[in-house]
């Protein structure tokens, strides 16, 4: 199953982990990714610690745990490839609607290439990944 199909069909909880240039780690709950051209995926984020970390270290890991019994899900190893600030595309992608585009400060649409996909549990085998 391709990632876009997987995240379109499966419900669960996602966590995006980043680290700054000194290796100090942060993790935050993030919704399912958006999908862009050339197989890239994107997350909408505020100008907080996760976004700050990505300015000095482009690597991140998105852990997605499926709803239901057991431990099912995916780990996506990511590398930042670009970002947009307060663009029309960003506001068109938002799943939650707010009264004003600028309420709560600026937003960033941050793009990533997927470097590796592993299952939630274990090292995985090639045939086990998406």
N, C-alpha and C positions, 0 to 999 in steps of 0.2 A: 504494500500500500504506500502510495506517495505521501509525503508530509502534508501537502495541502489537503488532500482527501482525509488523512488521519485526523488532523486538527479540525476539520469541518464536521466530522462525525462523532468524535470521541470527546466526552466531557471529563473534566478533571481540574487539577490545581497545578499551576506553573510557578516555578521559582527561577529567577534570573540571578546568577552569581557573577560578580565581577571582582577585580582587585585593582588597586591603584599601582603606581609605578614602584612603590616600595613593597608591594605584595600584601598589603592590608586588605583583607577580604570583606565583602559585603554580599548579602543575599536579600532579595526582595520578592514579594509575590507579584507576578505579572500575568496578565491574561494571555490567551493563545496568541501566537504570532499572526501578523498579516503577511501576505505573500506578494512579492514584487517580481519584476522582470528578471530574467537570467537566473532563476532558481533562488534568488535571494529572499530572505524574510526580514521583517521589520517589527519593531516594537515602538509604541508611542510612550514617551517618558517625559516627566517634568525635569527641571534643572535641579536634581537632587544628587545624592551620593552615587547612585548607579551611573547616571550620566556623567558626573564628574570623573569617576574612575575610568570610563571609556575614553576620556580625552588623553590620558597618558598610557593606557594599556588597552589595546583593541580586542583582547580576548575575553570571552564570556562563556558561560555554560548555562543552558536552559534545561532544567529538570521538570518533567511533566509527569504527574502521578494521576493515573486514571481513577475515576470514581468507581466504587464497588469493592467487593472483597479481594483480598490478596494485594500483591504489590506488582502492578502492571504499569507500564509507561515507557517513556523515552528520555534519554539524555542527549542533548544536542550540543556539540562543541562548536563554538561560533567565533568568527573574526569580523570585527566592524569594518565595513567598506565605505561608509559615508553617512551623512545625516542631512536633514532639512529642518529648518526652524519655522514654525507657524505657517506652513504652506496650506494651500487649498486641499491638496491631496491628503495631508495629515487630517484635516478636519472632516473630510469626506469619509475617511476610514474609521473614525471614532465610533465605538460601539455604544458608549454612554453619551448622552447629549447633555450639554450644559447651556445655560441661558446666554452666555457670551463666550466668544472665542478666547478672549484674554482673561477670563475668570480664573484665578489661581496661578497666574503667571504664564510664561511662555511654555510651549510644548515642542518636543523634538521627535521627528520620525527617524529612527536610527536603523540603518540597514546592515545586515550581516550576511556573510556567506557561511554555509554549513560545512565545516571541515570533517566532522565525523558524527555518526549517529550510533548510539548504543542503547540496549534495553535498560530499563530502570534498575534491574538487579543483574549482577554478573557482568563478565567481560564481553559476553555476546559472541556470536558467530556471524559471519557475513550474511547467511541466510535468515538470521533472526532480526536484522535491522530493516528499516523501511527502504 
